[in-house]
Amino acid sequence: MAVAGTDCAHYTPVPSPRARSERALVREALRGSEEAVAELFQACWPGAYRAAFLIVHDHAAAEDIAQEALVSAIRALDRFDRRRPLRPWLHRIVVNRAIDWARLRALRGEVLEREASDGDASGDNQHGWSDPVLSALGALAPDQRAVIVLRHLLEYTPGEIAAMLDLPRGTVNSRLRRGLDVLGSQLREGTR
């Protein structure tokens, strides 16, 4: 299945004048509609990119991860359980790829840095989180970062996160608690 519109790294969605339901788009995409595939891509891109960026803290990597996850999800639509919503399934793919990327980067010994002079950073703070919060988030372990992004940016419940990531709910809750404790501690230190 061809994935239309997936070659643009800085993709800006344009709302369709006749927005179709997610389920209808999935049905049409499965029938081979390139227009439906493009609409799905448009609708899902912003959340996929933001989730990836908040986990990896690298604009180019976030674009690659989001794009690859979207393309992979669209190609695997025939295996998607259409009785369920699409976005949690897609966010699971994005978050898992972002966690894998962050772990690989850490294994290679690279350090996550956020420079104030980074010209790209100012345009990606659309989620309203301040630079100190983003910096503190970047210092967390990828697993903690992922559950915080899923909970507080994408607004999934801990139960939904547990199902998405195939984790016990207690593990999700402990990662959230530990991650938020570390964030709070780092933010308090930053204000002193």
LUMPA-152363 format. One record per residue: residue in one letter; residue number from 1; x negated, y, z negated of N, C-alpha, C in turn. Coordinates in pm, 1 decimal, always signed. Atoms other than C-alpha are relative to their C-alpha. Layout:
! residues N
(rec 'A',NUM,(X,Y,Z),(X,Y,Z),(X,Y,Z))
...
! end
This chain:
! residues 192
(rec 'M',1,(-84.5,-117.1,+0.0),(+0.0,+0.0,+0.0),(-88.9,+123.3,+0.0))
(rec 'A',2,(+78.2,-123.1,-7.0),(-145.7,+336.6,+97.3),(+44.7,+92.7,-110.8))
(rec 'V',3,(-31.0,-92.6,+106.8),(-165.8,+588.7,-182.2),(-23.6,+140.6,+51.8))
(rec 'A',4,(+9.7,-133.4,-58.2),(-94.0,+928.7,-35.9),(-36.6,+101.8,-105.7))
(rec 'G',5,(+32.7,-112.2,+87.6),(-243.8,+1238.7,-192.0),(-95.2,-32.4,-112.5))
(rec 'T',6,(+86.6,+36.7,+111.0),(-495.1,+1057.2,-410.7),(-143.6,+44.5,+19.2))
(rec 'D',7,(+137.9,-38.2,-24.1),(-805.2,+1212.1,-260.8),(-33.8,+137.9,-55.7))
(rec 'C',8,(+23.0,-135.7,+50.2),(-769.9,+1552.1,-428.0),(-29.4,-5.2,-149.2))
(rec 'A',9,(+40.9,+8.7,+139.7),(-961.3,+1572.5,-755.4),(+74.5,+100.0,-86.9))
(rec 'H',10,(-69.9,-102.0,+79.1),(-794.8,+1894.9,-873.7),(+143.3,+8.9,+48.5))
(rec 'Y',11,(-134.1,+12.0,-52.6),(-447.6,+1784.9,-785.3),(+97.1,+80.7,-84.5))
(rec 'T',12,(-100.6,-77.5,+69.3),(-169.8,+2026.6,-876.7),(+136.4,-47.0,+47.7))
(rec 'P',13,(-128.6,+52.4,-41.9),(+176.4,+1875.6,-878.7),(+94.4,+111.0,+45.6))
(rec 'V',14,(-101.8,-91.1,-49.4),(+450.5,+2046.6,-682.7),(+133.6,-68.9,-21.7))
(rec 'P',15,(-125.1,+67.0,+28.2),(+795.2,+1970.2,-816.3),(+83.4,-18.8,+126.3))
(rec 'S',16,(-84.8,+30.2,-113.4),(+1024.1,+1807.4,-565.5),(+133.2,+71.4,-16.5))
(rec 'P',17,(-128.4,-66.9,+12.8),(+1339.5,+2002.5,-486.3),(+110.4,-97.3,-42.6))
(rec 'R',18,(-98.2,+99.0,+42.1),(+1534.5,+1681.2,-538.2),(-71.9,-109.3,-79.8))
(rec 'A',19,(+73.2,+92.7,+84.6),(+1362.2,+1512.3,-825.6),(+79.1,-129.0,-17.3))
(rec 'R',20,(-62.9,+130.3,+14.8),(+1439.5,+1142.1,-830.6),(-44.8,-62.6,-130.4))
(rec 'S',21,(+35.1,+65.8,+125.2),(+1439.0,+923.0,-1135.2),(-124.2,-85.8,+20.4))
(rec 'E',22,(+120.3,+83.3,-2.8),(+1125.5,+731.8,-1221.3),(+32.9,-140.2,+51.6))
(rec 'R',23,(-39.0,+135.4,-42.7),(+1306.6,+400.8,-1172.4),(+26.5,-3.8,+150.7))
(rec 'A',24,(-28.4,-5.2,-143.9),(+1429.9,+505.4,-826.8),(-129.2,+11.6,+79.2))
(rec 'L',25,(+128.4,-14.9,-68.8),(+1079.4,+613.5,-728.7),(-77.1,-131.5,+2.4))
(rec 'V',26,(+69.8,+128.9,+5.9),(+933.8,+281.3,-843.2),(+62.7,-96.3,+100.4))
(rec 'R',27,(-69.1,+87.0,-96.0),(+1199.1,+92.4,-644.4),(-39.2,+34.1,+143.8))
(rec 'E',28,(+32.6,-42.9,-136.3),(+1129.3,+300.1,-333.3),(-146.9,-25.9,+33.1))
(rec 'A',29,(+142.6,+25.7,-22.6),(+751.9,+270.5,-373.8),(-22.7,-147.8,+28.8))
(rec 'L',30,(+12.6,+144.0,-22.8),(+787.2,-107.1,-394.5),(+50.0,-39.7,+138.2))
(rec 'R',31,(-49.9,+26.3,-135.4),(+976.4,-94.9,-65.0),(-91.8,+59.8,+106.5))
(rec 'G',32,(+96.9,-52.1,-95.7),(+681.5,+85.8,+93.1),(+10.9,+148.4,+29.9))
(rec 'S',33,(-16.1,-142.7,-24.6),(+788.2,+451.3,+72.5),(-123.0,+77.9,-47.5))
(rec 'E',34,(+116.4,-81.4,+36.1),(+475.5,+667.3,+84.3),(+43.0,+128.4,-69.3))
(rec 'E',35,(-52.5,-121.0,+66.2),(+687.7,+967.2,-17.6),(+23.7,-27.8,-148.7))
(rec 'A',36,(-24.0,+37.5,+139.9),(+791.7,+785.6,-337.5),(-132.3,-17.5,-74.3))
(rec 'V',37,(+132.3,+17.1,+61.2),(+428.6,+691.5,-406.8),(-59.8,+136.8,-31.3))
(rec 'A',38,(+53.1,-134.8,+21.1),(+326.1,+1055.5,-364.9),(+72.8,+69.6,-114.8))
(rec 'E',39,(-76.0,-61.3,+109.6),(+606.0,+1168.9,-597.7),(-38.7,-59.5,-135.0))
(rec 'L',40,(+45.4,+63.6,+124.2),(+503.3,+914.8,-861.5),(-136.0,+54.8,-40.9))
(rec 'F',41,(+133.5,-52.5,+28.1),(+145.4,+1033.6,-833.0),(+10.1,+142.3,-54.6))
(rec 'Q',42,(-19.5,-138.5,+44.1),(+255.6,+1397.9,-866.8),(+54.4,+6.4,-141.5))
(rec 'A',43,(-64.5,-4.9,+130.9),(+472.7,+1327.0,-1167.7),(-92.1,-49.0,-111.8))
(rec 'C',44,(+82.4,+63.4,+103.1),(+213.6,+1118.7,-1352.2),(-139.2,+61.0,-14.8))
(rec 'W',45,(+137.1,-51.9,+1.9),(-110.1,+1304.5,-1269.4),(-32.6,+86.4,-122.1))
(rec 'P',46,(+40.6,-88.4,+110.8),(-104.0,+1581.4,-1535.6),(-21.9,-74.0,-131.8))
(rec 'G',47,(+14.8,+74.3,+125.3),(-48.3,+1345.7,-1830.5),(-116.3,-97.0,+3.0))
(rec 'A',48,(+111.4,+95.4,-13.5),(-295.5,+1089.9,-1699.3),(-133.9,+72.3,-11.9))
(rec 'Y',49,(+125.7,-75.0,+5.5),(-567.7,+1351.1,-1648.8),(-26.5,+52.2,-141.7))
(rec 'R',50,(+19.1,-55.3,+135.5),(-511.6,+1519.2,-1988.1),(-40.3,-109.1,-97.7))
(rec 'A',51,(+34.1,+109.6,+91.2),(-518.7,+1186.6,-2171.2),(-144.0,-45.2,+21.8))
(rec 'A',52,(+137.5,+43.0,-29.0),(-839.5,+1081.0,-1995.8),(-100.2,+103.8,-46.7))
(rec 'F',53,(+94.7,-104.8,+39.3),(-1007.7,+1417.7,-2054.0),(-17.1,+6.4,-151.5))
(rec 'L',54,(+9.6,-10.7,+145.0),(-925.6,+1426.8,-2424.3),(-72.0,-118.5,-61.5))
(rec 'I',55,(+74.1,+114.8,+50.8),(-1082.2,+1083.4,-2465.0),(-145.8,+5.9,+43.0))
(rec 'V',56,(+138.1,+5.2,-48.9),(-1393.3,+1122.0,-2248.0),(-73.4,+133.4,-6.6))
(rec 'H',57,(+60.6,-133.8,+6.5),(-1455.4,+1499.4,-2268.1),(-94.7,+28.7,+116.2))
(rec 'D',58,(+79.6,-22.9,-120.6),(-1592.8,+1504.9,-1916.3),(+100.5,+16.5,+114.0))
(rec 'H',59,(-100.6,-31.8,-101.0),(-1390.1,+1672.1,-1641.7),(-5.9,-93.8,+120.5))
(rec 'A',60,(+14.0,+85.1,-118.5),(-1528.5,+1474.5,-1349.0),(+39.0,-144.1,-32.2))
(rec 'A',61,(-34.5,+137.4,+38.3),(-1498.4,+1143.4,-1533.8),(+150.2,-12.2,-23.3))
(rec 'A',62,(-145.2,+4.0,+24.6),(-1142.8,+1226.9,-1643.7),(+77.2,-4.3,+131.4))
(rec 'E',63,(-65.0,+2.7,-131.6),(-1045.2,+1297.5,-1284.1),(-13.1,-137.4,+63.6))
(rec 'D',64,(+22.4,+133.4,-57.1),(-1200.2,+970.5,-1169.7),(+85.0,-105.8,-71.0))
(rec 'I',65,(-74.2,+97.9,+78.7),(-1041.8,+771.6,-1451.6),(+149.5,+10.9,+28.8))
(rec 'A',66,(-143.2,-19.7,-24.5),(-696.5,+924.2,-1400.7),(+37.2,-44.4,+140.7))
(rec 'Q',67,(-29.8,+36.5,-138.2),(-710.9,+880.5,-1024.7),(-6.3,-151.5,+19.2))
(rec 'E',68,(+13.0,+145.1,-13.7),(-834.9,+521.9,-1042.7),(+112.6,-73.1,-71.7))
(rec 'A',69,(-108.5,+63.6,+74.5),(-575.4,+435.3,-1306.4),(+132.2,+13.8,+73.9))
(rec 'L',70,(-123.8,-19.9,-76.0),(-294.1,+586.2,-1101.1),(+3.9,-88.7,+123.7))
(rec 'V',71,(+5.7,+83.5,-120.5),(-404.3,+410.8,-784.1),(+17.6,-146.8,-38.2))
(rec 'S',72,(-10.4,+138.3,+46.4),(-445.0,+83.3,-973.2),(+143.8,-32.4,-41.9))
(rec 'A',73,(-137.7,+22.1,+45.0),(-101.1,+119.9,-1133.6),(+95.8,-7.6,+118.1))
(rec 'I',74,(-88.9,-0.8,-116.4),(+66.8,+202.4,-804.3),(-17.2,-128.4,+80.6))
(rec 'R',75,(+23.7,+125.7,-72.8),(-97.6,-97.0,-638.4),(+54.9,-121.3,-74.8))
(rec 'A',76,(-47.8,+112.2,+80.8),(+19.8,-318.2,-926.2),(+148.3,+13.6,-36.1))
(rec 'L',77,(-141.9,-20.5,+31.9),(+381.1,-196.1,-929.1),(+81.1,-128.2,+10.7))
(rec 'D',78,(-74.9,+124.4,-14.0),(+497.7,-539.6,-818.1),(-8.8,-86.6,-125.8))
(rec 'R',79,(+14.3,+73.5,+125.7),(+374.8,-674.9,-1155.3),(+56.8,+77.7,-118.7))
(rec 'F',80,(-55.5,-85.6,+104.6),(+532.7,-390.5,-1355.1),(+142.1,-45.3,-35.3))
(rec 'D',81,(-133.7,+35.7,+47.0),(+838.7,-479.3,-1566.0),(+89.0,+123.3,+14.1))
(rec 'R',82,(-79.2,-118.5,-33.0),(+1090.4,-237.3,-1416.1),(+110.8,+29.1,-100.6))
(rec 'R',83,(-96.7,-29.2,+105.9),(+1316.3,-264.6,-1719.9),(-58.0,+96.9,-102.1))
(rec 'R',84,(+67.6,-87.6,+96.3),(+1061.3,-56.1,-1910.5),(-37.7,+131.2,+67.5))
(rec 'P',85,(+44.8,-127.2,-59.1),(+951.2,+305.8,-1863.2),(-141.1,-13.5,+57.4))
(rec 'L',86,(+128.0,+7.3,-70.5),(+655.8,+357.3,-1628.5),(-113.4,+67.4,-77.8))
(rec 'R',87,(+108.9,-78.6,+59.2),(+459.2,+620.8,-1821.3),(-75.4,-70.3,-111.7))
(rec 'P',88,(+79.5,+70.3,+101.8),(+368.3,+412.2,-2130.1),(-93.2,-104.8,+61.4))
(rec 'W',89,(+82.8,+99.2,-69.4),(+240.2,+138.2,-1898.2),(-119.0,+68.6,+65.6))
(rec 'L',90,(+106.5,-75.5,-65.3),(+40.9,+392.6,-1699.9),(-97.4,+57.1,-103.1))
(rec 'H',91,(+88.3,-57.5,+102.0),(-92.9,+566.0,-2013.4),(-88.0,-107.1,-63.5))
(rec 'R',92,(+81.7,+110.1,+53.0),(-209.2,+228.4,-2141.7),(-119.9,-24.4,+91.7))
(rec 'I',93,(+108.1,+21.2,-96.5),(-413.4,+181.1,-1822.8),(-102.1,+112.4,-10.1))
(rec 'V',94,(+89.9,-116.2,+7.2),(-557.7,+534.0,-1844.1),(-83.1,-4.2,-127.4))
(rec 'V',95,(+69.9,-1.7,+129.4),(-644.2,+511.4,-2213.9),(-102.0,-113.4,-8.4))
(rec 'N',96,(+96.3,+110.9,+4.3),(-805.4,+168.9,-2181.9),(-121.1,+27.5,+88.5))
(rec 'R',97,(+113.3,-33.9,-87.5),(-1017.8,+286.9,-1887.8),(-86.0,+109.8,-62.6))
(rec 'A',98,(+75.6,-108.3,+63.7),(-1115.0,+602.2,-2076.6),(-81.4,-51.7,-118.6))
(rec 'I',99,(+73.3,+59.7,+112.5),(-1211.5,+402.6,-2386.8),(-120.3,-78.6,+52.8))
(rec 'D',100,(+110.5,+77.4,-58.1),(-1421.2,+167.1,-2173.4),(-110.3,+92.3,+50.2))
(rec 'W',101,(+98.2,-95.0,-51.6),(-1591.4,+463.1,-2005.3),(-77.9,+62.9,-115.2))
(rec 'A',102,(+66.4,-63.9,+114.1),(-1664.7,+631.7,-2340.6),(-93.9,-98.6,-70.3))
(rec 'R',103,(+87.3,+101.4,+62.6),(-1803.3,+308.6,-2486.9),(-124.6,-24.5,+83.6))
(rec 'L',104,(+113.6,+21.6,-88.7),(-2024.4,+251.5,-2184.2),(-97.0,+117.3,-8.1))
(rec 'R',105,(+83.3,-119.6,+10.8),(-2149.7,+608.7,-2205.1),(-78.3,-1.1,-131.1))
(rec 'A',106,(+68.2,+5.7,+130.5),(-2229.7,+564.5,-2575.7),(-107.8,-108.1,+1.1))
(rec 'L',107,(+99.9,+106.8,-7.7),(-2409.3,+236.9,-2504.2),(-124.0,+44.6,+77.0))
(rec 'R',108,(+113.8,-49.9,-77.5),(-2624.6,+415.5,-2249.3),(-75.8,+108.7,-74.9))
(rec 'G',109,(+71.6,-97.0,+82.0),(-2722.2,+659.1,-2522.5),(+26.6,+144.4,+37.2))
(rec 'E',110,(-30.3,-137.8,-34.6),(-2564.4,+965.9,-2369.2),(+75.0,+65.4,-115.5))
(rec 'V',111,(-62.9,-74.5,+107.6),(-2446.6,+1235.2,-2608.6),(+113.6,+82.9,+58.4))
(rec 'L',112,(-110.6,-84.6,-43.5),(-2106.6,+1398.5,-2573.0),(-29.1,+144.0,-42.7))
(rec 'E',113,(+24.7,-140.5,+30.3),(-2164.7,+1771.5,-2549.7),(+107.3,+84.9,+62.4))
(rec 'R',114,(-94.1,-96.9,-55.6),(-1931.2,+2059.8,-2498.1),(-66.6,+136.1,-10.8))
(rec 'E',115,(+69.2,-127.5,+0.7),(-2114.0,+2376.1,-2395.3),(+99.3,+112.9,+23.1))
(rec 'A',116,(-89.8,-114.5,-12.9),(-1939.7,+2709.2,-2435.0),(-11.0,+64.1,+137.6))
(rec 'S',117,(+20.2,-61.9,-130.8),(-2084.8,+2820.6,-2102.8),(+53.1,-84.0,+114.4))
(rec 'D',118,(-54.8,+86.9,-104.4),(-1914.9,+2536.7,-1914.5),(+116.5,+71.9,+66.4))
(rec 'G',119,(-101.7,-76.6,-71.3),(-1713.4,+2722.8,-1654.8),(+127.3,-76.2,+22.3))
(rec 'D',120,(-119.6,+78.6,-24.3),(-1470.6,+2433.9,-1600.9),(+86.0,-13.5,-124.8))
(rec 'A',121,(-72.8,+29.8,+122.5),(-1369.7,+2404.1,-1964.5),(+117.5,+93.5,-22.4))
(rec 'S',122,(-106.2,-95.7,+29.5),(-1157.9,+2719.0,-1981.0),(+129.2,-33.3,+71.7))
(rec 'G',123,(-120.2,+30.5,-74.6),(-914.8,+2596.3,-1719.0),(+71.8,-124.9,-46.0))
(rec 'D',124,(-60.8,+126.4,+36.9),(-843.7,+2264.6,-1886.2),(+54.8,-1.4,-141.4))
(rec 'N',125,(-56.2,-5.5,+133.3),(-724.4,+2382.6,-2224.9),(+149.3,+27.9,+8.4))
(rec 'Q',126,(-142.0,-19.0,-21.7),(-365.1,+2365.3,-2100.9),(+83.8,-61.7,-110.1))
(rec 'H',127,(-74.6,+67.6,+104.7),(-262.1,+2146.1,-2391.6),(+9.6,+84.3,-124.3))
(rec 'G',128,(-11.9,-92.5,+111.0),(-309.2,+2437.0,-2631.8),(-88.0,-31.0,-119.2))
(rec 'W',129,(+88.7,+30.5,+110.8),(-573.3,+2279.2,-2851.6),(-120.2,+92.2,+7.9))
(rec 'S',130,(+112.0,-93.8,+4.1),(-849.8,+2515.1,-2960.9),(-131.8,-72.6,+26.7))
(rec 'D',131,(+132.0,+58.3,-25.6),(-1215.1,+2464.2,-2872.8),(-55.0,-74.6,-121.3))
(rec 'P',132,(+48.8,+78.1,+114.5),(-1303.9,+2364.5,-3233.6),(+69.8,-135.9,-13.7))
(rec 'V',133,(-72.2,+127.1,+8.8),(-1031.5,+2097.8,-3226.5),(-49.9,-94.9,+108.0))
(rec 'L',134,(+50.7,+84.0,-108.0),(-1149.9,+1969.8,-2888.8),(-139.7,-52.0,-30.9))
(rec 'S',135,(+136.1,+40.6,+35.0),(-1507.6,+1961.9,-3011.0),(+2.3,-108.3,-108.5))
(rec 'A',136,(-11.2,+99.4,+106.9),(-1411.0,+1774.4,-3328.3),(+56.9,-130.9,+55.0))
(rec 'L',137,(-57.7,+118.8,-62.2),(-1200.6,+1533.9,-3121.8),(-106.7,-76.8,+77.6))
(rec 'G',138,(+107.1,+62.7,-77.1),(-1502.7,+1467.2,-2899.9),(-99.5,-75.6,-85.2))
(rec 'A',139,(+94.6,+66.3,+89.2),(-1704.5,+1359.4,-3201.8),(+55.2,-130.9,-56.8))
(rec 'L',140,(-59.7,+122.8,+52.3),(-1461.5,+1080.3,-3292.1),(-40.5,-121.3,+84.4))
(rec 'A',141,(+17.3,+125.1,-75.0),(-1506.3,+718.0,-3191.8),(+110.8,-7.4,+105.1))
(rec 'P',142,(-101.0,+6.4,-106.2),(-1323.1,+647.4,-2863.8),(+132.4,-63.8,-43.8))
(rec 'D',143,(-123.1,+65.0,+45.3),(-1072.0,+416.9,-3038.6),(+86.5,+94.2,-82.0))
(rec 'Q',144,(-74.7,-97.0,+80.2),(-974.4,+687.0,-3287.0),(+52.1,+112.8,+88.5))
(rec 'R',145,(-38.7,-107.0,-92.2),(-967.6,+952.3,-3015.6),(+121.8,-41.6,+81.4))
(rec 'A',146,(-109.8,+49.0,-83.9),(-735.9,+737.8,-2804.5),(+132.6,+2.2,-75.3))
(rec 'V',147,(-127.8,+3.3,+71.9),(-472.6,+686.4,-3075.2),(+46.8,+140.0,-36.3))
(rec 'I',148,(-39.0,-138.2,+30.1),(-479.4,+1055.3,-3168.8),(+57.6,+67.3,+124.5))
(rec 'V',149,(-51.3,-56.3,-126.0),(-432.0,+1156.9,-2804.3),(+138.8,-57.5,+29.9))
(rec 'L',150,(-129.9,+62.0,-27.2),(-148.8,+906.4,-2760.1),(+107.4,+50.3,-97.1))
(rec 'R',151,(-97.9,-40.9,+101.5),(+20.0,+1016.1,-3083.8),(+32.5,+148.5,+8.2))
(rec 'H',152,(-21.9,-143.6,+16.0),(-28.8,+1392.3,-3084.8),(+4.0,+78.9,+130.0))
(rec 'L',153,(-13.2,-67.3,-129.6),(-59.3,+1484.2,-2716.3),(+115.2,-61.0,+79.0))
(rec 'L',154,(-101.5,+67.1,-80.6),(+157.5,+1224.7,-2547.2),(+123.3,-38.2,-81.5))
(rec 'E',155,(-113.0,+13.0,+92.7),(+387.5,+1190.7,-2852.6),(+62.8,-139.1,-3.6))
(rec 'Y',156,(-48.7,+135.6,+20.4),(+415.4,+812.9,-2868.3),(+3.6,-28.6,-149.3))
(rec 'T',157,(-5.5,+40.3,+140.1),(+513.6,+655.9,-3199.5),(-111.9,-100.4,-26.4))
(rec 'P',158,(+101.3,+101.8,+29.2),(+262.1,+435.2,-3382.1),(+40.1,-138.9,+50.6))
(rec 'G',159,(-46.0,+128.7,-50.8),(+475.7,+133.6,-3287.3),(-19.3,-11.8,+150.7))
(rec 'E',160,(+19.9,+0.2,-144.7),(+466.9,+228.9,-2920.0),(-148.4,-10.2,+35.2))
(rec 'I',161,(+144.6,+5.6,-23.0),(+90.8,+283.2,-2937.6),(-51.9,-141.1,-24.0))
(rec 'A',162,(+41.6,+137.8,+31.3),(+44.9,-57.4,-3099.4),(+34.7,-93.4,+115.6))
(rec 'A',163,(-40.6,+84.9,-112.0),(+239.7,-220.4,-2817.4),(-83.0,+29.9,+124.4))
(rec 'M',164,(+76.4,-38.0,-118.6),(+53.6,-23.8,-2548.8),(-141.4,-55.1,-2.9))
(rec 'L',165,(+140.6,+38.2,+11.7),(-290.8,-110.6,-2680.3),(-19.8,-142.2,-51.5))
(rec 'D',166,(+6.0,+137.8,+50.7),(-207.7,-463.4,-2797.9),(-72.9,-6.7,-133.8))
(rec 'L',167,(+60.7,-5.5,+132.4),(-300.8,-377.8,-3155.6),(+108.1,-16.5,-105.6))
(rec 'P',168,(-96.4,-1.7,+110.1),(-132.7,-442.7,-3488.5),(+30.5,+145.4,-38.3))
(rec 'R',169,(-40.5,-136.3,+36.6),(+60.7,-136.6,-3606.0),(-87.9,+54.5,-113.1))
(rec 'G',170,(+86.8,-43.8,+109.7),(-154.0,-124.4,-3920.9),(-134.8,+50.8,+51.2))
(rec 'T',171,(+126.6,-44.7,-59.7),(-467.5,-90.7,-3706.0),(+17.3,+138.8,+61.5))
(rec 'V',172,(-28.1,-131.9,-58.8),(-311.2,+199.1,-3516.6),(+9.1,+104.2,-110.9))
(rec 'N',173,(-15.2,-95.4,+110.2),(-211.4,+367.0,-3843.5),(-133.2,+31.8,-66.8))
(rec 'S',174,(+128.9,-25.7,+64.6),(-558.6,+322.6,-3993.9),(-91.8,+82.3,+91.1))
(rec 'R',175,(+80.7,-81.0,-91.8),(-727.7,+460.1,-3679.6),(+49.1,+143.9,+2.3))
(rec 'L',176,(-55.7,-136.4,+5.4),(-491.5,+756.9,-3684.9),(-44.5,+69.9,-127.6))
(rec 'R',177,(+33.0,-61.0,+128.7),(-553.6,+821.1,-4054.4),(-148.8,+34.8,-7.7))
(rec 'R',178,(+144.2,-25.7,+4.8),(-932.6,+784.6,-4031.5),(-39.7,+110.1,+97.1))
(rec 'G',179,(+31.4,-102.9,-98.8),(-948.2,+993.4,-3715.0),(+44.8,+137.4,-44.2))
(rec 'L',180,(-49.1,-130.0,+47.5),(-733.9,+1269.9,-3861.6),(-80.2,+49.0,-120.3))
(rec 'D',181,(+85.2,-38.6,+113.1),(-941.5,+1265.2,-4182.3),(-132.4,+58.9,+49.1))
(rec 'V',182,(+126.9,-49.5,-55.2),(-1261.7,+1307.1,-3980.0),(+21.2,+135.1,+67.8))
(rec 'L',183,(-30.3,-128.4,-65.8),(-1103.7,+1582.5,-3769.0),(+15.5,+110.6,-103.2))
(rec 'G',184,(-20.7,-101.0,+104.5),(-988.9,+1767.6,-4080.7),(-129.8,+40.0,-66.7))
(rec 'S',185,(+128.8,-27.6,+64.0),(-1330.5,+1736.8,-4241.5),(-90.1,+83.7,+90.6))
(rec 'Q',186,(+84.1,-75.3,-93.3),(-1510.4,+1860.6,-3929.2),(+51.8,+142.0,+19.0))
(rec 'L',187,(-56.9,-133.5,-19.2),(-1271.5,+2150.9,-3886.8),(-20.5,+86.5,-123.8))
(rec 'R',188,(+27.2,-75.7,+123.5),(-1310.2,+2253.1,-4253.0),(-145.5,+44.6,-3.6))
(rec 'E',189,(+143.0,-35.5,-3.0),(-1691.3,+2243.5,-4214.7),(-26.7,+111.1,+100.0))
(rec 'G',190,(+19.3,-101.0,-104.1),(-1665.7,+2453.5,-3899.3),(+47.2,+136.9,-39.5))
(rec 'T',191,(-50.7,-131.3,+42.4),(-1476.5,+2731.1,-4078.6),(-81.8,+58.4,-113.4))
(rec 'R',192,(+82.4,-52.0,+111.9),(-1734.2,+2766.4,-4355.0),(-112.3,+84.1,+51.8))
! end
